[in-house]
Amino acid sequence: MSASGDRGTGLGVVVVGTGFGCYTHVRALRHAGFEVRALVGRDPDKTAQRARMFEVPRACATLTEALALPGVDAVTVATPPHTHAELSLEAIAAGRHVLCEKPFARNTGEGRDVLASAQRAGIVHLLGTEFRYDAGQALLARTVRDNFIGVPRMATWIMHVPVLVDPAAQVPSWWADASAGGGWLGAHGSQLIDQIRATLGDFAGVSASLAHVVERPMTADDGFVVHFRLRNGCVGVLQSTASDRGILVETRVTGSAGTAWIEGVGDKVRVADDSGVRAVPVPDELRSDPAPPLPAGAVTTTYEQMTTFGVEYGPYTRLAAAFRDRIRGVPLTGPEPATFVDGVAQMAVLDSIRHSAHRGGEWTGVEPTGAPG
């Protein structure tokens, strides 16, 4: 077990969401020592079945019901994006600490309301951007921050995967609906935006296009291309689709004195400068445990396969440990977790991308939010 594991914290948590909530939240929270007291879902039969499958003692139809249980210190939210704000506000009003998936609101204004409530309540609030704890992403951010490549000038974040290439691929109705926060930009683009902010700093403006690569009955996108400029002058490209028949991954930052990049998906970070090309050693504190097998029969649909690659579990155990330590008031080790402050900044970028895309790629400034980059 890695250093993030800690059995028996005495902290009780309720997980809202029977998909990613079970596959990742329940297992990662337990790894960090939380007692998962209840699972909340809209479908009573499915919720009860998933609670049995993942050995959660209570299945609840509403968050209100779960909050009435004894020993609930925290709530994690892993539901469709258009429900995040309402659920988070209910948990905050009950004085519970909250970890909410991204994007954590429908727009920047709604995000500000949730953040303000969390700050007034004095609760711990974290955003589910677990890839800040991915060994490769964390090491790249550290490499840039430690001036291995000089001043960052250009950045490239590209990921093409085939998970939705089949037009008949099964996705939830909300995922296909742009008005419900569905689509690949919200699902994956929000992660990439957070990685860029954590590595390089805040966005100043964007020019964007949203794509429908594979024809299927959905209003939400399955791909996006974003040209961006950061407030520090670095420019870059953010591009991804879930409907490529091949795989393309490129994560690279080019600076005034060198270049740093991640080889594919993993923890191999390399630097090229005047002395040549070299690998950057991965420190032990950035490593995490591999994902254990899921219960038999837990994954059946295309969407479920998309959310259970296995790369999420390790970073999420470290995020869960950070949630635990923030609640306890223990000093953190490793990367700083994203909070709802970062969530508002993320929403400002997403809003600007959508605004630009709906206007044919018009250059659109990103509202300053005061969030740390």
C-alpha positions in Angstrom: 0.0 0.0 0.0 1.3 3.5 -0.8 1.6 6.3 1.7 -1.9 7.5 0.7 -3.5 4.4 2.3 -4.7 4.9 5.9 -7.2 2.5 7.4 -9.6 3.5 10.1 -9.8 7.3 10.0 -13.2 7.4 11.7 -14.5 9.7 8.9 -17.8 8.7 7.4 -18.7 9.6 3.8 -21.7 9.3 1.5 -21.2 8.8 -2.2 -23.8 10.2 -4.6 -23.7 8.4 -8.0 -23.8 4.7 -8.9 -21.4 4.7 -11.8 -18.1 6.5 -11.4 -19.1 7.0 -7.8 -18.8 3.2 -7.3 -16.0 2.4 -9.7 -13.7 5.1 -8.4 -15.0 7.1 -5.4 -16.1 4.2 -3.2 -12.8 2.3 -3.7 -10.5 5.3 -3.5 -12.2 6.7 -0.4 -11.8 3.3 1.4 -8.2 3.2 0.4 -7.7 6.5 2.2 -9.5 5.2 5.3 -13.0 6.6 4.9 -16.0 4.6 6.0 -18.4 4.6 3.1 -21.8 4.8 4.9 -24.2 5.0 2.0 -24.6 5.1 -1.7 -27.2 7.5 -3.3 -28.8 7.0 -6.7 -31.9 7.9 -8.6 -32.9 4.3 -9.5 -33.7 2.4 -6.3 -33.1 -1.1 -7.8 -29.8 -0.2 -9.4 -28.6 1.7 -6.3 -29.4 -1.3 -4.1 -27.7 -3.7 -6.5 -24.6 -1.5 -6.8 -24.5 -1.1 -3.0 -24.4 -4.9 -2.6 -21.8 -5.3 -5.3 -19.5 -2.7 -3.7 -20.3 -3.7 -0.2 -21.8 -0.3 0.9 -24.1 -0.8 3.9 -27.0 1.5 2.9 -28.7 2.4 -0.4 -30.6 5.7 -0.4 -32.9 7.3 -2.9 -32.0 10.9 -1.9 -29.1 12.7 -0.4 -31.5 14.1 2.2 -32.1 10.5 3.4 -28.3 9.7 3.5 -27.5 12.9 5.4 -29.8 11.8 8.2 -27.6 8.8 8.9 -25.3 8.9 11.8 -21.5 9.4 11.3 -21.6 11.2 8.0 -18.8 13.8 7.8 -18.4 14.2 4.1 -20.2 13.8 0.7 -18.7 13.1 -2.7 -20.7 13.9 -5.8 -20.3 11.8 -9.0 -23.5 12.5 -10.9 -24.4 14.3 -14.2 -22.9 17.8 -14.3 -26.2 19.7 -14.3 -26.9 18.1 -10.8 -23.6 19.0 -9.2 -24.5 22.4 -7.9 -27.8 21.4 -6.3 -26.3 18.4 -4.6 -23.2 20.2 -3.4 -25.3 23.0 -2.0 -27.5 20.5 0.0 -24.4 18.9 1.5 -22.8 22.3 2.3 -26.1 23.5 4.0 -25.8 20.4 6.1 -22.3 21.3 7.1 -20.6 18.4 5.4 -17.3 18.5 3.6 -17.7 18.0 -0.2 -15.7 16.5 -3.0 -17.5 17.1 -6.3 -16.7 15.9 -9.8 -15.9 18.3 -12.6 -17.3 20.3 -14.2 -18.9 21.2 -10.9 -21.5 23.6 -12.2 -23.4 24.4 -15.4 -21.6 27.8 -15.8 -19.3 30.2 -14.0 -22.1 32.1 -12.2 -23.5 28.9 -10.7 -20.0 27.8 -9.8 -19.5 31.1 -7.9 -22.7 30.5 -5.9 -21.5 27.1 -4.8 -18.0 28.4 -3.9 -19.5 31.2 -1.9 -21.7 28.8 0.1 -18.8 26.5 0.8 -16.6 29.4 2.0 -19.4 30.8 4.2 -19.9 27.3 5.7 -16.2 26.8 6.3 -16.2 23.3 5.0 -13.5 21.5 3.0 -14.3 21.6 -0.7 -12.3 19.8 -3.4 -12.8 19.2 -7.1 -12.5 15.8 -8.7 -9.6 16.6 -10.9 -7.6 13.5 -9.8 -5.0 13.7 -12.6 -3.1 16.4 -10.7 -1.9 13.2 -8.9 -1.1 11.3 -12.0 2.6 10.6 -11.8 3.4 11.8 -15.3 1.3 15.0 -15.1 2.6 15.8 -11.6 6.1 15.2 -12.7 5.7 17.4 -15.8 4.3 20.2 -13.7 7.2 19.9 -11.2 9.7 19.8 -14.1 8.3 23.1 -15.5 8.0 24.7 -12.1 11.6 23.8 -11.3 12.8 25.7 -14.4 14.2 22.7 -16.3 13.0 24.2 -19.6 13.2 27.9 -18.9 10.2 30.2 -19.6 7.3 28.2 -21.1 6.5 29.4 -24.6 4.3 26.8 -26.2 2.2 23.9 -24.9 0.5 20.9 -26.6 -2.2 18.8 -25.0 -3.6 16.3 -27.4 -5.5 13.0 -26.8 -7.5 11.0 -29.3 -9.1 7.8 -28.2 -11.6 5.4 -29.8 -14.0 4.9 -26.9 -17.0 6.4 -28.8 -16.1 5.6 -32.4 -19.0 3.2 -32.7 -22.1 5.2 -33.6 -24.2 2.7 -31.6 -22.1 3.2 -28.5 -24.3 3.4 -25.4 -24.1 6.6 -23.5 -26.5 8.0 -20.9 -29.1 10.5 -22.2 -27.6 13.4 -20.2 -24.1 12.7 -21.8 -25.5 13.3 -25.2 -27.3 16.5 -24.2 -25.3 19.7 -24.3 -27.8 21.5 -22.1 -27.2 18.9 -19.4 -23.4 19.4 -19.5 -22.8 16.4 -21.6 -20.1 15.8 -24.2 -16.4 15.2 -24.4 -15.4 18.8 -23.6 -17.0 18.7 -20.2 -16.0 15.2 -19.4 -12.4 15.3 -20.6 -11.7 18.9 -21.5 -12.2 19.9 -17.9 -9.4 17.6 -16.8 -7.1 19.0 -19.4 -7.9 22.5 -18.5 -7.0 21.7 -14.9 -3.7 20.1 -15.9 -2.7 23.1 -18.0 -3.6 25.5 -15.1 -1.7 23.3 -12.6 1.3 23.1 -14.9 1.5 26.5 -16.5 -1.0 29.0 -15.1 -4.3 30.7 -15.9 -5.9 31.2 -19.3 -6.2 34.6 -20.9 -8.2 33.7 -24.0 -9.3 31.0 -26.4 -10.3 30.3 -30.0 -12.3 27.1 -30.2 -14.3 24.6 -32.2 -16.5 21.8 -31.0 -16.7 18.7 -33.2 -19.1 15.9 -33.9 -16.7 13.4 -35.4 -19.1 10.4 -35.5 -22.7 10.9 -36.5 -25.1 10.0 -33.7 -28.2 11.5 -32.2 -26.6 13.9 -29.7 -26.3 17.7 -29.3 -23.2 17.5 -27.2 -19.7 17.3 -28.8 -17.4 14.2 -29.1 -14.3 16.3 -29.8 -12.8 19.8 -29.5 -9.9 21.9 -30.7 -8.8 25.0 -28.7 -6.1 27.5 -29.4 -5.3 29.2 -26.1 -3.1 32.0 -24.7 -2.2 32.0 -21.0 -1.8 35.1 -18.9 2.0 34.5 -18.8 2.2 34.7 -22.6 2.5 30.9 -23.2 0.4 29.8 -26.2 -0.8 26.3 -27.0 -3.3 23.8 -28.5 -5.8 21.7 -26.5 -7.3 19.0 -28.7 -9.2 15.8 -28.0 -11.8 13.4 -29.3 -13.3 10.2 -28.1 -14.1 9.1 -31.6 -10.8 8.5 -33.3 -10.3 5.0 -34.7 -6.7 5.2 -33.5 -4.9 6.6 -30.4 -2.9 9.8 -30.3 -1.5 11.2 -27.1 0.9 14.2 -26.9 1.6 16.3 -23.8 4.5 18.7 -24.3 5.8 22.1 -23.0 8.4 23.9 -25.0 10.3 26.6 -23.2 13.1 29.1 -23.8 15.8 26.7 -22.6 14.3 23.2 -23.4 11.3 21.0 -23.9 9.6 18.6 -21.5 7.1 15.9 -22.4 5.2 12.8 -21.2 5.7 9.7 -23.3 2.2 8.6 -24.1 0.1 7.9 -21.0 2.2 7.0 -18.0 5.0 8.4 -15.8 7.8 8.6 -18.3 8.8 12.3 -18.5 11.7 13.4 -20.6 13.6 16.7 -21.0 15.5 17.9 -24.0 18.0 20.8 -23.7 21.5 21.7 -24.7 22.9 18.7 -22.9 20.7 16.2 -24.8 17.6 14.2 -23.9 17.2 12.6 -20.5 14.5 10.9 -18.4 13.3 12.6 -15.2 13.3 10.2 -12.3 9.9 9.6 -10.7 10.1 10.3 -6.9 8.3 7.8 -4.7 5.9 10.3 -3.4 4.3 10.6 -6.8 3.7 6.9 -7.2 0.3 5.3 -6.4 -1.1 1.8 -6.2 -2.5 0.0 -9.3 -6.3 -0.5 -9.5 -7.6 -3.7 -8.1 -10.1 -5.7 -10.2 -13.7 -4.5 -10.3 -16.5 -6.8 -9.1 -17.6 -9.3 -11.8 -20.4 -7.8 -13.9 -19.8 -4.2 -12.8 -19.1 -2.9 -16.3 -21.5 -3.6 -19.1 -22.0 -0.4 -21.3 -19.7 1.6 -23.5 -19.9 4.5 -21.2 -19.0 2.4 -18.2 -16.0 1.1 -20.1 -15.0 4.7 -20.9 -15.0 5.6 -17.1 -13.1 2.5 -16.0 -9.8 2.5 -17.9 -8.0 1.9 -14.6 -5.8 5.0 -14.9 -8.2 7.0 -12.6 -7.9 4.8 -9.5 -4.3 5.5 -8.4 -4.5 9.2 -8.7 -7.9 9.2 -7.0 -6.6 7.4 -4.0 -4.2 10.3 -3.6 -6.9 12.8 -4.0 -9.0 11.0 -1.4 -6.1 11.1 0.9 -5.8 14.8 0.4 -9.5 15.2 1.2 -9.0 13.2 4.4 -6.0 15.3 5.4 -7.7 18.6 4.7 -10.6 17.5 6.9 -8.3 16.5 9.6 -6.2 19.6 9.3 -3.0 17.6 8.5 -0.4 19.2 6.3 -0.5 17.8 2.7 2.3 16.1 0.8 2.5 16.1 -3.0 0.5 18.3 -5.4 -2.1 20.7 -4.1 -5.7 19.4 -4.8 -8.0 21.5 -6.8 -10.7 23.3 -4.8 -14.0 25.0 -5.8 -11.9 28.1 -6.4 -10.2 26.2 -9.2 -13.6 24.9 -10.2 -14.8 28.4 -10.9 -11.7 29.2 -12.9 -12.3 25.9 -14.9 -15.9 26.9 -15.6 -14.7 30.3 -16.9 -12.5 28.6 -19.4 -15.2 26.1 -20.4 -17.7 29.0 -20.8 -15.3 30.9 -23.1 -14.6 27.8 -25.2 -18.3 27.3 -25.8 -18.8 31.0 -26.5 -16.0 30.9 -29.0 -17.2 27.7 -30.7 -20.7 29.0 -31.1 -19.3 32.1 -32.9 -17.1 30.3 -35.4 -13.9 30.3 -33.4 -14.1 34.0 -32.4 -11.2 34.9 -30.0 -12.8 35.1 -26.6 -11.2 36.3 -23.4 -11.4 34.2 -20.2 -12.9 36.0 -17.2 -10.3 36.5 -14.4 -11.5 34.7 -11.3 -8.6 35.2 -8.9 -8.0 31.4 -8.7 -4.4 30.3 -8.3 -3.0 28.8 -11.5 
